[in-house]
């Protein structure tokens, strides 16, 4: 049997539902830092160098991070670990 569930909610509601931390302030600081760094970029070579500093592993690193987040979300949604018996210690 296959069951599909659709949920309509804002990103803020989804964050709260999943129990994720509010990183709004950290995101604002990050965006401000990137914006300030971009103001000094005058050509493609400078932009490329800045991108290497931000994401040292490039596209591979970003893809690896995305896979990490997706697998964590899948585990959280499937309730992984809830049915494991507790050890008596």
N, C-alpha and C positions, 0 to 999 in steps of 0.2 A: 504494500500500500504506500502511496506517495501523498504527502500532505504539504501544501504550500500555504505559508502564512505571510501576509503582507502587512507591514506596519508603516503608517504614515506619521512621521514625527520630525521635529526640527533637529539639527545637529546637537543643540543643547539638551533636548529631551533624551536623545539617544545616549549622549555622554553620561547623563545622570542615571538612566536605566541600566547601563552596563557597569556603573560604578567607577567610571574613569575619572581621574583628577581634572580639575579645572586648570588648564594651562594658558588661559587667556593672557595673563600678565607676562608670562615667559614668552609667549608668541609675539606680543607687542614689542618686547625688548629685542627679540631676534629680528623682527621685521625692520625695526628702527636701525639696528646695526647693519643689516644688509642694505637698506636705503642709503645710509651714510657712506658705506663702502662703494656703492654703485655711483655715487656722485663724482668720485675721482676717476672713474673708468672712461677713457677717451677713445679706445679702439678695441678691436676684437681680441688681440693678444692679451691686453690687460684683463678683459672680461674672462677669457679662458683661464688665466692664472688665478684670478679670484675664485672661479668655480672649482679649481683643483684644491684650493685651500679650504673651501666650504665642505666639499664632498671628496675627501682624498681617494676613496675607492671608486669614484665616478659612478657610472650607471650600474655597475655590478653591486656596489655598496648600497645604493638606493633600492635596488631590486631585492637584495638580501634582507634589508630592513623591512620592506613591504611584506615579504614572505613570513618574516618573524611575527609581524603584527597580525597578519591574516591567520596564521596557525594558532596564535593565542586567542583570537576572537572565536575561531571554530571550537577550540577546546572549552572556552567559557560558555558558548551557546549550547554545546552538547552535554554540558554538565559533567565533564571528565573529572574523575576522582571522587564523585559523590557516592558511588556504589562500592568503593573499596572498603574491605573490612578493616576495622581499627585494630591495631596491635596492642595487646596487653603488655605493658612494660614494667 
